[in-house]
Amino acid sequence: MASHIGWSPPGLANVGSYQVAGQPYVSGHGAHPPLHEEQYQFPYVTKNVTVVNHSSNTIRIHFNSTSSGPVISGLHYVELDSDEDSFTFNAKCKQIFVSAPANGGNDASYRVIAELTGIDRKSMYDLTGSGLTEHLV
């Protein structure tokens, strides 16, 4: 009889889920209009996420919708403001949002690249609170 002592299924606290090479995810937007927000829901919890700007127009990456609190006014985003500018989040999450300010009326272009774990996205909690959806005091 086989024993599974010490075996742990994929889960948020399962270290092995983050140590192995992740499943690739690549998406993006070729004509993201100004003042628009796009949500990317990953099929599994991420190991890391990289966003690359492919235009000279500014884009903002955040973990919550701008409608869920002071994401923009609280500066709870990373801004990419030039062609080939990129940022990598070494973070577990189930979604990210990309928005664009006025940009002088021009569309932005970018790519979202993620490394996914085998952890079901339903296991991931919402990323909220100080530094994400609330003003720091």
Secondary structure by P-SEA (a helix, b strand, c coil): cccccccccccccccccccccccccccccccccccbbbbbbbcccccbbbbbbcccbbbbbbccccccccccccccbbbbccccccccccccccbbbbbbcccccbbbbbbbbbbbccccccccccccccccccccc
